[in-house]
Amino acid sequence: MTEQSSLLLKKQLKELAKHPVEGFSAGLVDDNNIYEWEIMIMGPQDTLYEGGFFRAIMTFPQDYPLMPPKLKFTTDIYHPNVYPDGEVCISILHPPGEDKYGYEQASERWSPVHTVETILVSVISMLSSPNDESPANIEAAKEWRDNYTSYKKKVQRIARRSADM
């Protein structure tokens, strides 16, 4: 399986280099490790994150694409669907199958048809419209719902700071 996942990841990386997708860039953290990618997400236009540059690390398991990668921001980010430690929590990054809590449909969870591109497009979409129904960062979700002005100021400050780095 390791050889297949390695070949698939090399193919996806090559494809992204040949046909870049607006809103993010991807490359290897270390040329000798196809399983760890450095991602740069540009804050989407017309969102609170606009103008920001958010770095993240995407770590792939040896059994990719059967199991999802993990995505963790290394730049500060404040969002209901991002844990305080930077790890992204969206349905397509959850292991395949039924959700033991009954919150997600199996069809919303990881599927081997997802690629780095589809994951990052989902993350960009997540930045535009948070899901406060099942937050990873409860404080951010509560502030987003109850004190949007304060939330907006905090996020815009973080976006400006990320652009200066």
Secondary structure, 3 states (H helix, E strand, C coil): CHHHHHHHHHHHHHHHHHCCCCCEEEEECCCCCCCEEEEEEECCCCCCCCCCEEEEEEECCCCCCCCCCEEEECCCCCCCCECCCCEECCHHHCCCCCCCCCCCCHHHCCCCCCCHHHHHHHHHHHHHCCCCCCCCCHHHHHHHHHCHHHHHHHHHHHHHHHHHC
